[in-house]
Structures are given as C-alpha cells and as structure tokens.
Amino acid sequence: MHEKVISPASFSRALTHLVGIGTLSPSDAVNFRYGRVPGDFLLPLPHGGVLCHSSRGYMVRGPARSFQADLVWTLA
C-alpha cells in the first residue's frame, strides 16, 4: 500500500473531480472543504485507491498498481 499526503488545495480539486464524475454530492464536498469530515473519512478514487484523512493531513492511499494513476488524477 502506497500513500502520499496532499495539500489542502489538491484535496479541494479532488473533491471537485469527484463531484464532476458523480461520486460525491456537491453538499458533501462543501462540508468536507470546510473541515467537516467524519472520523472514518474515506472516499473511493477512480483507479482503486482512496482519499482519506489522518493525523498527518489528507492523503491518497492505494495499492501499488493503481496508486500513481490515482495520485496524478487527484493532483490534476
């Protein structure tokens, strides 16, 4: 399993992408942008990884085979 901490700006862009592809509601995206995330915050990404929150900040996690694709998608 690979993981990388992402910036708040990258997190916000990823939320916009998820709303655009229909896997996240706009109201949830607004709540998440304002820091209102549940303790078990975990959003699936298109290539098999997840967007999550840890004590280190927002992260992209995923298996080696899909991690790079999800990271590039999140940072785009």
N, CA, C and O atoms as a CHARMM CRD file, in Angstrom:
* protein
*
  304
    1    1 MET  N      0.85600  -1.17700   0.00000 PROA 1      0.00000
    2    1 MET  CA     0.00000   0.00000   0.00000 PROA 1      0.00000
    3    1 MET  C      0.89800   1.23400   0.00000 PROA 1      0.00000
    4    1 MET  O      1.80900   1.35800   0.81800 PROA 1      0.00000
    5    2 HSD  N      0.62700   2.12800  -0.91900 PROA 2      0.00000
    6    2 HSD  CA     1.35600   3.38900  -1.00900 PROA 2      0.00000
    7    2 HSD  C      0.46900   4.50400  -0.48900 PROA 2      0.00000
    8    2 HSD  O     -0.75700   4.40200  -0.52800 PROA 2      0.00000
    9    3 GLU  N      1.08900   5.56700  -0.00200 PROA 3      0.00000
   10    3 GLU  CA     0.31800   6.72200   0.45300 PROA 3      0.00000
   11    3 GLU  C      1.14100   7.99200   0.31200 PROA 3      0.00000
   12    3 GLU  O      2.37000   7.97100   0.37300 PROA 3      0.00000
   13    4 LYS  N      0.43100   9.09900   0.12100 PROA 4      0.00000
   14    4 LYS  CA     1.07700  10.40400  -0.00500 PROA 4      0.00000
   15    4 LYS  C      0.14700  11.46500   0.56900 PROA 4      0.00000
   16    4 LYS  O     -1.04500  11.49400   0.26000 PROA 4      0.00000
   17    5 VAL  N      0.70000  12.33300   1.40200 PROA 5      0.00000
   18    5 VAL  CA    -0.04600  13.47400   1.93000 PROA 5      0.00000
   19    5 VAL  C     -0.18500  14.49500   0.81300 PROA 5      0.00000
   20    5 VAL  O      0.76900  14.75600   0.08000 PROA 5      0.00000
   21    6 ILE  N     -1.37500  15.07300   0.68400 PROA 6      0.00000
   22    6 ILE  CA    -1.62100  16.08200  -0.34400 PROA 6      0.00000
   23    6 ILE  C     -1.98600  17.40800   0.31700 PROA 6      0.00000
   24    6 ILE  O     -2.40800  17.44300   1.47300 PROA 6      0.00000
   25    7 SER  N     -1.82200  18.47000  -0.41300 PROA 7      0.00000
   26    7 SER  CA    -2.12400  19.80800   0.10600 PROA 7      0.00000
   27    7 SER  C     -3.63100  20.03100   0.18700 PROA 7      0.00000
   28    7 SER  O     -4.39800  19.33200  -0.47600 PROA 7      0.00000
   29    8 PRO  N     -4.06000  20.99900   0.99500 PROA 8      0.00000
   30    8 PRO  CA    -5.49000  21.33600   1.02700 PROA 8      0.00000
   31    8 PRO  C     -6.02900  21.74100  -0.35000 PROA 8      0.00000
   32    8 PRO  O     -7.17400  21.43200  -0.68000 PROA 8      0.00000
   33    9 ALA  N     -5.21900  22.42200  -1.14600 PROA 9      0.00000
   34    9 ALA  CA    -5.66200  22.80600  -2.49300 PROA 9      0.00000
   35    9 ALA  C     -5.87800  21.56900  -3.36500 PROA 9      0.00000
   36    9 ALA  O     -6.84800  21.50900  -4.12100 PROA 9      0.00000
   37   10 SER  N     -4.99000  20.58900  -3.26800 PROA 10     0.00000
   38   10 SER  CA    -5.15600  19.34800  -4.03000 PROA 10     0.00000
   39   10 SER  C     -6.37600  18.57800  -3.54500 PROA 10     0.00000
   40   10 SER  O     -7.09500  17.97700  -4.34300 PROA 10     0.00000
   41   11 PHE  N     -6.60600  18.59700  -2.24400 PROA 11     0.00000
   42   11 PHE  CA    -7.79500  17.95100  -1.68200 PROA 11     0.00000
   43   11 PHE  C     -9.05100  18.59000  -2.25600 PROA 11     0.00000
   44   11 PHE  O     -9.97600  17.88200  -2.65500 PROA 11     0.00000
   45   12 SER  N     -9.09500  19.90300  -2.30400 PROA 12     0.00000
   46   12 SER  CA   -10.25100  20.62000  -2.83900 PROA 12     0.00000
   47   12 SER  C    -10.46800  20.28800  -4.31200 PROA 12     0.00000
   48   12 SER  O    -11.60300  20.07500  -4.73700 PROA 12     0.00000
   49   13 ARG  N     -9.39100  20.24100  -5.09200 PROA 13     0.00000
   50   13 ARG  CA    -9.50900  19.88400  -6.51800 PROA 13     0.00000
   51   13 ARG  C    -10.02300  18.45900  -6.67100 PROA 13     0.00000
   52   13 ARG  O    -10.84200  18.19000  -7.55000 PROA 13     0.00000
   53   14 ALA  N     -9.55700  17.54800  -5.83200 PROA 14     0.00000
   54   14 ALA  CA   -10.01600  16.16200  -5.90400 PROA 14     0.00000
   55   14 ALA  C    -11.50900  16.07900  -5.61800 PROA 14     0.00000
   56   14 ALA  O    -12.22600  15.32000  -6.27000 PROA 14     0.00000
   57   15 LEU  N    -11.98200  16.86000  -4.64200 PROA 15     0.00000
   58   15 LEU  CA   -13.41200  16.88100  -4.35500 PROA 15     0.00000
   59   15 LEU  C    -14.19100  17.37100  -5.56900 PROA 15     0.00000
   60   15 LEU  O    -15.24500  16.82400  -5.89400 PROA 15     0.00000
   61   16 THR  N    -13.67800  18.39600  -6.23800 PROA 16     0.00000
   62   16 THR  CA   -14.32800  18.91700  -7.44800 PROA 16     0.00000
   63   16 THR  C    -14.39400  17.83600  -8.52300 PROA 16     0.00000
   64   16 THR  O    -15.42100  17.67800  -9.18200 PROA 16     0.00000
   65   17 HSD  N    -13.30100  17.08900  -8.70300 PROA 17     0.00000
   66   17 HSD  CA   -13.29400  15.98900  -9.67600 PROA 17     0.00000
   67   17 HSD  C    -14.35200  14.94400  -9.31600 PROA 17     0.00000
   68   17 HSD  O    -15.07600  14.46600 -10.18900 PROA 17     0.00000
   69   18 LEU  N    -14.44100  14.58800  -8.02200 PROA 18     0.00000
   70   18 LEU  CA   -15.40500  13.57100  -7.59300 PROA 18     0.00000
   71   18 LEU  C    -16.84100  14.03600  -7.79900 PROA 18     0.00000
   72   18 LEU  O    -17.70400  13.23800  -8.16500 PROA 18     0.00000
   73   19 VAL  N    -17.10500  15.31900  -7.56700 PROA 19     0.00000
   74   19 VAL  CA   -18.43500  15.85900  -7.85100 PROA 19     0.00000
   75   19 VAL  C    -18.70100  15.77900  -9.35100 PROA 19     0.00000
   76   19 VAL  O    -19.79500  15.40700  -9.77500 PROA 19     0.00000
   77   20 GLY  N    -17.69700  16.13000 -10.15000 PROA 20     0.00000
   78   20 GLY  CA   -17.84900  16.12100 -11.60600 PROA 20     0.00000
   79   20 GLY  C    -18.16100  14.75900 -12.19100 PROA 20     0.00000
   80   20 GLY  O    -18.87200  14.66100 -13.19200 PROA 20     0.00000
   81   21 ILE  N    -17.63700  13.70300 -11.57900 PROA 21     0.00000
   82   21 ILE  CA   -17.91100  12.36200 -12.11400 PROA 21     0.00000
   83   21 ILE  C    -19.11100  11.71200 -11.41800 PROA 21     0.00000
   84   21 ILE  O    -19.46700  10.57200 -11.71600 PROA 21     0.00000
   85   22 GLY  N    -19.72400  12.44300 -10.49400 PROA 22     0.00000
   86   22 GLY  CA   -20.95700  11.98400  -9.87500 PROA 22     0.00000
   87   22 GLY  C    -20.81500  11.04400  -8.69300 PROA 22     0.00000
   88   22 GLY  O    -21.79300  10.40700  -8.30200 PROA 22     0.00000
   89   23 THR  N    -19.62900  10.93600  -8.11300 PROA 23     0.00000
   90   23 THR  CA   -19.46700  10.03300  -6.97000 PROA 23     0.00000
   91   23 THR  C    -19.52300  10.74900  -5.62800 PROA 23     0.00000
   92   23 THR  O    -19.41700  10.11400  -4.57900 PROA 23     0.00000
   93   24 LEU  N    -19.68700  12.06300  -5.65800 PROA 24     0.00000
   94   24 LEU  CA   -19.77100  12.84500  -4.42800 PROA 24     0.00000
   95   24 LEU  C    -20.78100  13.96300  -4.65000 PROA 24     0.00000
   96   24 LEU  O    -20.78700  14.60600  -5.69900 PROA 24     0.00000
   97   25 SER  N    -21.62700  14.18800  -3.66700 PROA 25     0.00000
   98   25 SER  CA   -22.62500  15.25600  -3.81400 PROA 25     0.00000
   99   25 SER  C    -21.96300  16.61600  -3.57800 PROA 25     0.00000
  100   25 SER  O    -21.01100  16.71800  -2.80300 PROA 25     0.00000
  101   26 PRO  N    -22.45600  17.64200  -4.23300 PROA 26     0.00000
  102   26 PRO  CA   -21.90400  18.98600  -4.01900 PROA 26     0.00000
  103   26 PRO  C    -21.99700  19.42700  -2.56100 PROA 26     0.00000
  104   26 PRO  O    -21.08500  20.09000  -2.06700 PROA 26     0.00000
  105   27 SER  N    -23.07000  19.07600  -1.86600 PROA 27     0.00000
  106   27 SER  CA   -23.19900  19.49600  -0.46500 PROA 27     0.00000
  107   27 SER  C    -22.16400  18.80500   0.42200 PROA 27     0.00000
  108   27 SER  O    -21.62600  19.42200   1.34200 PROA 27     0.00000
  109   28 ASP  N    -21.88200  17.52600   0.15100 PROA 28     0.00000
  110   28 ASP  CA   -20.83200  16.84600   0.91200 PROA 28     0.00000
  111   28 ASP  C    -19.47000  17.47400   0.62500 PROA 28     0.00000
  112   28 ASP  O    -18.65500  17.63800   1.53300 PROA 28     0.00000
  113   29 ALA  N    -19.22600  17.82100  -0.62300 PROA 29     0.00000
  114   29 ALA  CA   -17.94900  18.44400  -0.97900 PROA 29     0.00000
  115   29 ALA  C    -17.75800  19.75000  -0.22200 PROA 29     0.00000
  116   29 ALA  O    -16.66000  20.02200   0.26500 PROA 29     0.00000
  117   30 VAL  N    -18.79900  20.55600  -0.11400 PROA 30     0.00000
  118   30 VAL  CA   -18.71400  21.81900   0.62600 PROA 30     0.00000
  119   30 VAL  C    -18.39800  21.53800   2.09300 PROA 30     0.00000
  120   30 VAL  O    -17.52600  22.18300   2.67700 PROA 30     0.00000
  121   31 ASN  N    -19.10000  20.58300   2.68300 PROA 31     0.00000
  122   31 ASN  CA   -18.82600  20.23900   4.08300 PROA 31     0.00000
  123   31 ASN  C    -17.38000  19.77600   4.27500 PROA 31     0.00000
  124   31 ASN  O    -16.71700  20.19500   5.22300 PROA 31     0.00000
  125   32 PHE  N    -16.89800  18.93000   3.39700 PROA 32     0.00000
  126   32 PHE  CA   -15.52900  18.42300   3.50300 PROA 32     0.00000
  127   32 PHE  C    -14.50800  19.54900   3.34100 PROA 32     0.00000
  128   32 PHE  O    -13.48500  19.56500   4.02500 PROA 32     0.00000
  129   33 ARG  N    -14.78700  20.49400   2.43200 PROA 33     0.00000
  130   33 ARG  CA   -13.86700  21.62300   2.23700 PROA 33     0.00000
  131   33 ARG  C    -13.75100  22.47500   3.49900 PROA 33     0.00000
  132   33 ARG  O    -12.69600  23.04500   3.77800 PROA 33     0.00000
  133   34 TYR  N    -14.84700  22.55700   4.25900 PROA 34     0.00000
  134   34 TYR  CA   -14.83100  23.34100   5.49100 PROA 34     0.00000
  135   34 TYR  C    -14.35700  22.54000   6.69500 PROA 34     0.00000
  136   34 TYR  O    -14.48100  22.98700   7.83500 PROA 34     0.00000
  137   35 GLY  N    -13.81400  21.35600   6.43700 PROA 35     0.00000
  138   35 GLY  CA   -13.24500  20.55600   7.50900 PROA 35     0.00000
  139   35 GLY  C    -14.23500  19.69700   8.25500 PROA 35     0.00000
  140   35 GLY  O    -13.88000  19.07500   9.25600 PROA 35     0.00000
  141   36 ARG  N    -15.45900  19.64800   7.79600 PROA 36     0.00000
  142   36 ARG  CA   -16.47000  18.81400   8.45200 PROA 36     0.00000
  143   36 ARG  C    -16.41400  17.40700   7.85100 PROA 36     0.00000
  144   36 ARG  O    -17.24400  17.03100   7.02300 PROA 36     0.00000
  145   37 VAL  N    -15.41800  16.64700   8.28800 PROA 37     0.00000
  146   37 VAL  CA   -15.24800  15.28300   7.78700 PROA 37     0.00000
  147   37 VAL  C    -15.48300  14.29700   8.92600 PROA 37     0.00000
  148   37 VAL  O    -15.07800  14.54900  10.06100 PROA 37     0.00000
  149   38 PRO  N    -16.13200  13.18200   8.63100 PROA 38     0.00000
  150   38 PRO  CA   -16.35600  12.18300   9.67400 PROA 38     0.00000
  151   38 PRO  C    -15.03500  11.52700  10.09100 PROA 38     0.00000
  152   38 PRO  O    -14.04800  11.58100   9.35700 PROA 38     0.00000
  153   39 GLY  N    -15.02900  10.92200  11.24900 PROA 39     0.00000
  154   39 GLY  CA   -13.82700  10.26500  11.75100 PROA 39     0.00000
  155   39 GLY  C    -13.32900   9.15500  10.84400 PROA 39     0.00000
  156   39 GLY  O    -12.13000   8.88400  10.78200 PROA 39     0.00000
  157   40 ASP  N    -14.24800   8.51700  10.14300 PROA 40     0.00000
  158   40 ASP  CA   -13.87800   7.42100   9.23800 PROA 40     0.00000
  159   40 ASP  C    -13.89100   7.87700   7.77300 PROA 40     0.00000
  160   40 ASP  O    -14.27300   7.11600   6.88400 PROA 40     0.00000
  161   41 PHE  N    -13.47500   9.11600   7.53400 PROA 41     0.00000
  162   41 PHE  CA   -13.49400   9.72300   6.19900 PROA 41     0.00000
  163   41 PHE  C    -12.68300   8.89100   5.21400 PROA 41     0.00000
  164   41 PHE  O    -11.48800   8.66500   5.40800 PROA 41     0.00000
  165   42 LEU  N    -13.34300   8.44200   4.16400 PROA 42     0.00000
  166   42 LEU  CA   -12.71000   7.61800   3.15000 PROA 42     0.00000
  167   42 LEU  C    -13.53200   7.72600   1.87200 PROA 42     0.00000
  168   42 LEU  O    -14.69400   7.32200   1.84500 PROA 42     0.00000
  169   43 LEU  N    -12.93700   8.26800   0.82000 PROA 43     0.00000
  170   43 LEU  CA   -13.64200   8.39300  -0.45900 PROA 43     0.00000
  171   43 LEU  C    -12.92500   7.56200  -1.51000 PROA 43     0.00000
  172   43 LEU  O    -11.71500   7.70700  -1.68400 PROA 43     0.00000
  173   44 PRO  N    -13.64300   6.69300  -2.21500 PROA 44     0.00000
  174   44 PRO  CA   -13.00900   5.90000  -3.26600 PROA 44     0.00000
  175   44 PRO  C    -12.61300   6.78200  -4.45300 PROA 44     0.00000
  176   44 PRO  O    -13.33500   7.70300  -4.83400 PROA 44     0.00000
  177   45 LEU  N    -11.46500   6.48000  -5.01400 PROA 45     0.00000
  178   45 LEU  CA   -10.95700   7.17800  -6.19300 PROA 45     0.00000
  179   45 LEU  C    -11.13600   6.28900  -7.42300 PROA 45     0.00000
  180   45 LEU  O    -11.30900   5.07900  -7.28000 PROA 45     0.00000
  181   46 PRO  N    -11.09700   6.85300  -8.60600 PROA 46     0.00000
  182   46 PRO  CA   -11.43900   6.10800  -9.83200 PROA 46     0.00000
  183   46 PRO  C    -10.56700   4.89500 -10.15900 PROA 46     0.00000
  184   46 PRO  O    -11.03500   3.98200 -10.83900 PROA 46     0.00000
  185   47 HSD  N     -9.33400   4.85900  -9.70400 PROA 47     0.00000
  186   47 HSD  CA    -8.43200   3.77600 -10.10300 PROA 47     0.00000
  187   47 HSD  C     -8.22800   2.72100  -9.02800 PROA 47     0.00000
  188   47 HSD  O     -7.38600   1.83800  -9.18800 PROA 47     0.00000
  189   48 GLY  N     -8.97700   2.79200  -7.94300 PROA 48     0.00000
  190   48 GLY  CA    -8.88000   1.76200  -6.91100 PROA 48     0.00000
  191   48 GLY  C     -8.30200   2.21800  -5.58400 PROA 48     0.00000
  192   48 GLY  O     -8.30500   1.45500  -4.61800 PROA 48     0.00000
  193   49 GLY  N     -7.81200   3.43400  -5.51500 PROA 49     0.00000
  194   49 GLY  CA    -7.29600   3.97200  -4.26100 PROA 49     0.00000
  195   49 GLY  C     -8.37300   4.70600  -3.48700 PROA 49     0.00000
  196   49 GLY  O     -9.54900   4.66200  -3.84800 PROA 49     0.00000
  197   50 VAL  N     -7.96900   5.37800  -2.42500 PROA 50     0.00000
  198   50 VAL  CA    -8.91800   6.14300  -1.61500 PROA 50     0.00000
  199   50 VAL  C     -8.31700   7.49000  -1.23100 PROA 50     0.00000
  200   50 VAL  O     -7.09900   7.65400  -1.16600 PROA 50     0.00000
  201   51 LEU  N     -9.19400   8.43700  -0.98200 PROA 51     0.00000
  202   51 LEU  CA    -8.83900   9.73600  -0.42500 PROA 51     0.00000
  203   51 LEU  C     -9.27300   9.66800   1.02700 PROA 51     0.00000
  204   51 LEU  O    -10.43400   9.37500   1.31000 PROA 51     0.00000
  205   52 CYS  N     -8.35600   9.93600   1.95500 PROA 52     0.00000
  206   52 CYS  CA    -8.68300   9.78200   3.36900 PROA 52     0.00000
  207   52 CYS  C     -8.00800  10.87900   4.18300 PROA 52     0.00000
  208   52 CYS  O     -7.27300  11.70900   3.64800 PROA 52     0.00000
  209   53 HSD  N     -8.27000  10.86600   5.47800 PROA 53     0.00000
  210   53 HSD  CA    -7.70500  11.84300   6.40000 PROA 53     0.00000
  211   53 HSD  C     -6.98900  11.09900   7.50800 PROA 53     0.00000
  212   53 HSD  O     -7.48100  10.08600   8.00600 PROA 53     0.00000
  213   54 SER  N     -5.83500  11.59900   7.89000 PROA 54     0.00000
  214   54 SER  CA    -5.08000  11.02200   9.00000 PROA 54     0.00000
  215   54 SER  C     -4.54300  12.16100   9.85300 PROA 54     0.00000
  216   54 SER  O     -4.79400  13.33000   9.56000 PROA 54     0.00000
  217   55 SER  N     -3.81700  11.83300  10.88700 PROA 55     0.00000
  218   55 SER  CA    -3.21900  12.86000  11.73700 PROA 55     0.00000
  219   55 SER  C     -2.20700  13.70500  10.96800 PROA 55     0.00000
  220   55 SER  O     -1.86800  14.80800  11.39600 PROA 55     0.00000
  221   56 ARG  N     -1.72800  13.19800   9.84500 PROA 56     0.00000
  222   56 ARG  CA    -0.76100  13.93800   9.02300 PROA 56     0.00000
  223   56 ARG  C     -1.43800  14.83000   7.98700 PROA 56     0.00000
  224   56 ARG  O     -0.76700  15.64400   7.35300 PROA 56     0.00000
  225   57 GLY  N     -2.73600  14.69800   7.80400 PROA 57     0.00000
  226   57 GLY  CA    -3.47000  15.50300   6.82700 PROA 57     0.00000
  227   57 GLY  C     -4.22900  14.62700   5.84600 PROA 57     0.00000
  228   57 GLY  O     -4.43600  13.43900   6.09400 PROA 57     0.00000
  229   58 TYR  N     -4.64400  15.21800   4.73000 PROA 58     0.00000
  230   58 TYR  CA    -5.36300  14.46900   3.70600 PROA 58     0.00000
  231   58 TYR  C     -4.37600  13.64700   2.90400 PROA 58     0.00000
  232   58 TYR  O     -3.27200  14.10200   2.60500 PROA 58     0.00000
  233   59 MET  N     -4.77800  12.43800   2.55900 PROA 59     0.00000
  234   59 MET  CA    -3.87300  11.51100   1.89400 PROA 59     0.00000
  235   59 MET  C     -4.56400  10.78200   0.75500 PROA 59     0.00000
  236   59 MET  O     -5.78100  10.60400   0.73800 PROA 59     0.00000
  237   60 VAL  N     -3.73400  10.36900  -0.19800 PROA 60     0.00000
  238   60 VAL  CA    -4.14600   9.41900  -1.22300 PROA 60     0.00000
  239   60 VAL  C     -3.46300   8.11100  -0.85200 PROA 60     0.00000
  240   60 VAL  O     -2.24800   8.07000  -0.65600 PROA 60     0.00000
  241   61 ARG  N     -4.24400   7.05000  -0.75600 PROA 61     0.00000
  242   61 ARG  CA    -3.70700   5.72000  -0.45900 PROA 61     0.00000
  243   61 ARG  C     -4.18800   4.75000  -1.51600 PROA 61     0.00000
  244   61 ARG  O     -5.29400   4.87600  -2.04200 PROA 61     0.00000
  245   62 GLY  N     -3.35100   3.79100  -1.81800 PROA 62     0.00000
  246   62 GLY  CA    -3.78500   2.78700  -2.77800 PROA 62     0.00000
  247   62 GLY  C     -2.75000   1.72700  -3.00500 PROA 62     0.00000
  248   62 GLY  O     -1.58900   1.88200  -2.62400 PROA 62     0.00000
  249   63 PRO  N     -3.17200   0.63400  -3.63600 PROA 63     0.00000
  250   63 PRO  CA    -2.23900  -0.43200  -3.97600 PROA 63     0.00000
  251   63 PRO  C     -1.26700   0.04600  -5.04800 PROA 63     0.00000
  252   63 PRO  O     -1.57100   0.95700  -5.81800 PROA 63     0.00000
  253   64 ALA  N     -0.12100  -0.56700  -5.08400 PROA 64     0.00000
  254   64 ALA  CA     0.94800  -0.14100  -5.99600 PROA 64     0.00000
  255   64 ALA  C      0.48000  -0.01900  -7.43700 PROA 64     0.00000
  256   64 ALA  O      0.88800   0.90200  -8.14400 PROA 64     0.00000
  257   65 ARG  N     -0.37200  -0.93900  -7.88100 PROA 65     0.00000
  258   65 ARG  CA    -0.77600  -0.94100  -9.28900 PROA 65     0.00000
  259   65 ARG  C     -1.63000   0.25800  -9.68500 PROA 65     0.00000
  260   65 ARG  O     -1.65100   0.63000 -10.85900 PROA 65     0.00000
  261   66 SER  N     -2.33500   0.87200  -8.73600 PROA 66     0.00000
  262   66 SER  CA    -3.21100   1.99200  -9.08400 PROA 66     0.00000
  263   66 SER  C     -2.83300   3.30700  -8.40500 PROA 66     0.00000
  264   66 SER  O     -3.40600   4.35100  -8.71700 PROA 66     0.00000
  265   67 PHE  N     -1.88800   3.26700  -7.49300 PROA 67     0.00000
  266   67 PHE  CA    -1.56300   4.44700  -6.71000 PROA 67     0.00000
  267   67 PHE  C     -1.16000   5.62600  -7.57800 PROA 67     0.00000
  268   67 PHE  O     -1.68800   6.72500  -7.40900 PROA 67     0.00000
  269   68 GLN  N     -0.24100   5.41700  -8.49900 PROA 68     0.00000
  270   68 GLN  CA     0.26000   6.51800  -9.32800 PROA 68     0.00000
  271   68 GLN  C     -0.86500   7.14900 -10.15200 PROA 68     0.00000
  272   68 GLN  O     -0.92900   8.37100 -10.28100 PROA 68     0.00000
  273   69 ALA  N     -1.74000   6.32800 -10.70200 PROA 69     0.00000
  274   69 ALA  CA    -2.84900   6.84600 -11.51700 PROA 69     0.00000
  275   69 ALA  C     -3.79000   7.68700 -10.65400 PROA 69     0.00000
  276   69 ALA  O     -4.22300   8.75700 -11.08200 PROA 69     0.00000
  277   70 ASP  N     -4.11200   7.22100  -9.45000 PROA 70     0.00000
  278   70 ASP  CA    -4.97500   7.99200  -8.56700 PROA 70     0.00000
  279   70 ASP  C     -4.29700   9.27000  -8.08000 PROA 70     0.00000
  280   70 ASP  O     -4.94700  10.30700  -7.94600 PROA 70     0.00000
  281   71 LEU  N     -3.00900   9.19900  -7.81700 PROA 71     0.00000
  282   71 LEU  CA    -2.28100  10.39200  -7.37400 PROA 71     0.00000
  283   71 LEU  C     -2.27200  11.44800  -8.47600 PROA 71     0.00000
  284   71 LEU  O     -2.53200  12.62100  -8.20700 PROA 71     0.00000
  285   72 VAL  N     -1.98200  11.05600  -9.68600 PROA 72     0.00000
  286   72 VAL  CA    -1.98200  12.00100 -10.81100 PROA 72     0.00000
  287   72 VAL  C     -3.38100  12.56900 -11.00600 PROA 72     0.00000
  288   72 VAL  O     -3.53000  13.77300 -11.21600 PROA 72     0.00000
  289   73 TRP  N     -4.40100  11.73300 -10.94100 PROA 73     0.00000
  290   73 TRP  CA    -5.78800  12.18500 -11.09900 PROA 73     0.00000
  291   73 TRP  C     -6.13400  13.19600 -10.00700 PROA 73     0.00000
  292   73 TRP  O     -6.78000  14.20700 -10.28300 PROA 73     0.00000
  293   74 THR  N     -5.71200  12.93200  -8.77600 PROA 74     0.00000
  294   74 THR  CA    -6.02400  13.81500  -7.64800 PROA 74     0.00000
  295   74 THR  C     -5.31500  15.15200  -7.77600 PROA 74     0.00000
  296   74 THR  O     -5.89100  16.18900  -7.44800 PROA 74     0.00000
  297   75 LEU  N     -4.09400  15.14500  -8.24100 PROA 75     0.00000
  298   75 LEU  CA    -3.30000  16.37700  -8.32000 PROA 75     0.00000
  299   75 LEU  C     -3.57700  17.19300  -9.57300 PROA 75     0.00000
  300   75 LEU  O     -3.12900  18.33500  -9.67400 PROA 75     0.00000
  301   76 ALA  N     -4.31300  16.62400 -10.53500 PROA 76     0.00000
  302   76 ALA  CA    -4.56900  17.33300 -11.80300 PROA 76     0.00000
  303   76 ALA  C     -5.49300  18.51500 -11.62800 PROA 76     0.00000
  304   76 ALA  O     -5.80100  19.20600 -12.59900 PROA 76     0.00000
